[in-house]
Each structure stands twice: as C-alpha cells, then as structure tokens.
C-alpha cells in the first residue's frame, strides 16, 4: 500500500509514525507488538518514545529563553 501511495506522490511516513506514537502512548508494549506485528524490542522503543519525560527538553528551552537577547521577537 505504501509503495502505491508513494507512486502517486503521497507520503505516509509521517502519518504512520504519528499513529504508532499514539498507539504506543495508550498500549503496553506486548499488546502493541501483537497488534502491529512489530518485534517486541521495537514496540518497547516506541512505548518509551511515546511516554518520554519532557523535563530535559523544557529545561533546555527555558535556558534558551534566558540566554536569548530581548528582541521583541516572541516564538
């Protein structure tokens, strides 16, 4: 199916990854592996990715905001 869609210029990679991340956030890894047919180690990585702790990212963003010069540009 992916190959057929790609031939018509429709990329499904981003949608596939988003769907897997959503499933991984809601399902335990053994269920995700059985449901999708992926290897259990791959399912474990997806679940870890989906439930990742964002504290380090938020701290880095806060550091960036403190270090950025005040230009009036709000991102």
Secondary structure, 3 states (H helix, E strand, C coil): CHHHHHHCCCCCHHHHHHHHHHHHHHCCHHHHHHHHCCCHHHHHHHHHHHCCCCHHHHHHHHHHHHHCCCCCCCC
